[in-house]
């Protein structure tokens, strides 16, 4: 088995076949001293001629996508996933902090390409479409993660912080957040449904993970926040 290379916070780690490579709070790849993060959360191991990502934690889940964002999976506790692409992006949240790292292989088993096609001079057809205000909400929540120059860690803002960033009331923000989560839940996105045991922090973090992993929002969308702010600060025309 050819080795893997893992990129996290600008540092590179080489993973050889043999003993599992562990990822967590106290692991071969020490992510952070975040008490909400398992000591060992994920492992990379070589089995049956493939590399596998395994979730050996008990509470947290990870979002995994290929380099294009067109293939996305949710790896729950106890699950394992074969890594068949040359570059795999892994994201997960512990408490209010979202982390991401990238796994690079020397070759891939499958190639993927974006199935979304630009039409009408730039509008992209995707499995789900967001209104302009819904996109602003998602970008505001993902701003810290999108702004970082390389894979690493970012804090997902609270609802109050994101609402203030947008200049919205909490009522407006929560209503639009409910609408976005309901829209994604209907197409099968896990972890966004409300109810008992579903904390608001978990829902926001999961929304950010999915949106960034699938390229629903990107770094190019950050300009929308400043444009919206400037628009709201303009005096009314006479």
N, C-alpha and C positions, 0 to 999 in steps of 0.2 A: 504494500500500500504506500503510495506517495504521501508525504506529509502534508498537513494543512498549515496555513498561516492565519493567525487571528489578530485583527487590528482593533485596539481599544485605546482611546485617549492618546493617539499618536504613537503608541508603543506596539511592537509586533512580537507575537509569541509563536513558536513553532511547535506543532503537535505531531508527534510520531506515533505510529501504530504500537500497541502494547498496552500499558496501563491507561485507563481513562484519564483524560485531561479534565480537571474539575474547574468550575466557574461559580463564584459566589462570594460570600463575605470573608471566608478564610479558606482559600482554594489556590490551585495553581495559578489561576487568573483571579486575583483579588480585586473585585469590582469597587467596593466601598465598605466603610464600617457602619453602614446603615443598619440599625437594629431590626428593621422590617425585612431585610434580605436574609435568606437562608445561608448558613455557613457554606453548604454546597447546594447549589440550585440546579445547575445544568452540567452535563458532561458531554464530551466529544470522545467517541470510541470507534474503533474499526472492527466490524463484524461482517461476515458473509460477503466479503469483497466490497463493502461499502462503508463510508463514514456515516455515523449516526449522531444526532443530537437528542439527548434524553433529558427529560425533566424529572429529577430525583427529589424535588421539593415536595412539600405537602400543601402549600397554600397558593403560591404564585404561579402564573401562567406566562408564556412567552409568545410573542408574535413573530413569525418567521416569513420572510419574503425573498424572492429572487431579485436580481439586480434591476429588473425592469419594473417590479411592483405588480406585475400581472398575475403572479402566483403567490398566494398568501395562505398561511396556516396558523392555527392557534394551538400551541402545544401545552396541554393541561398537565397537572401533576400526574406522574406515572406514565405519561405518553412518551413515545420516541419517534423520531422522524428521520428518514434517510436523506442525506445531503447530496442531491444529484445535480446541483448547478455549480458553476465555477465560482460564483460569488453569492453568498447568502447573508442577508441582513437580519439580525436578531434584536428584538426590542422587548423590554419588559419594564414593569413599574414596581417599586417597593415603597409604600407610603406615598408621599407626594412627588417622589423623584422618579423620572423615567431614564432608563439606561439603554444604550445600544452599542453593539459591536458587529464587526463584519468578519465572516469566515471565508477565506480564499483557498480554492483548490487549484492544482495545476491543470486539471482538465475537468470537463463536465460530461455528464451522461445525457443530458437533455438540453436543447437550446430553446429559449423562449423569446418571443418578440411581442411587442405591444399590439393588441388587437383593436385598441381604440384608434379611430381614424379622424383626422382633422377634416372639418367640413366648413363651408361658408367662410373661408379665409381665417381659420384659426380655432373655431369652437370644436372641442374634442368630445366625441360621443363616448361616454363611460357607462358602466352598469348602473350608476346612481348619479343624479345631478343635484347640485345644491343651488339654492337661491343665493343672490349676492349677500344677503345678510347672514345666511347660514354659513357661507364660506368665510365671512369675516369672523364669525364666532369660532370656527375651527382653527383659523389662522391665529387668532388671539390666544387660544389655549396651547397651540403648538409653537408659538413664537420662539420660546427659549430653545427648544430642540432644533428648530429650523435654522436658528441663528448661529449655532455652534459650527466651527470650521471642520470638525472631524467627529467621528463616532466617539461617544463618551456619555456624559450625564447631563440632565437638565431637569429643573423643577417645573412641574405643571402648575400654573397659577390657580389660585382659588377662584371660585365663581365671582366673588366680590372684586378681586383684582382684575379678572378678565372683563367684567362688566364696566369697571372704571376705565380700563384701557380703551374700551369702545365708546364710552360715554353713554352707556345704556343704564336703565334702571334694573334692579335685580329681578323684578317681575318679567321684564322683557327678555332678559338674558336667560332666565330659567325656562320660559316658554319656548324660546328658540332652541335651547339645548334639548328640551324634551322632543321637539319636532325632528331635530337631526338624528337623535338616538333612535327614535321610532322608525324613521325612514331607513336607517341602516339595519336595524333589527329585522325589518320586513324582508330584507334581501339575504338574511342569514348570518349577519355579523354577531358573533358571540360577545357576551359581557356587557351589553349596553341596556339590557332590560332592567327596569326598576323593580323594586319590591324589597321584601324583607332580606336583610343581610347585604344588600347592594349599597354600599356607601357612595356618596356623591364623588368623593376623591377617586374611587376605583373606576367609576363610569367616565369621568373626565380623562383619566389616564389611558383607559382602554380606547377611547375615542381618538386620542392623540396617536397612540400606537398604530391603530388601523389606518388613520388618515395619512400618516407619514409613510408607513410601510407600503401602502398601495398607491402612493403618489397622488392621492386625492387632493392634497395640498403640497406645495413645494416652496423652496426658498424664494422663487419668483413672486409668490403671493404675498410676501411680507410687505411689498410696496403698497398693497391694498389698505393696510392699516393706517399708514401715514396719509394716504390720499383721502381716506374716509375722515381722518381727524382734521385735515385741512379743510375739507368740505364743510364739516360741522362748525368750524371756527369762523367761516366766512360770514360777514354781516348780511342780513337779508337785503335783497335789492329793493330800491325805492320805487 
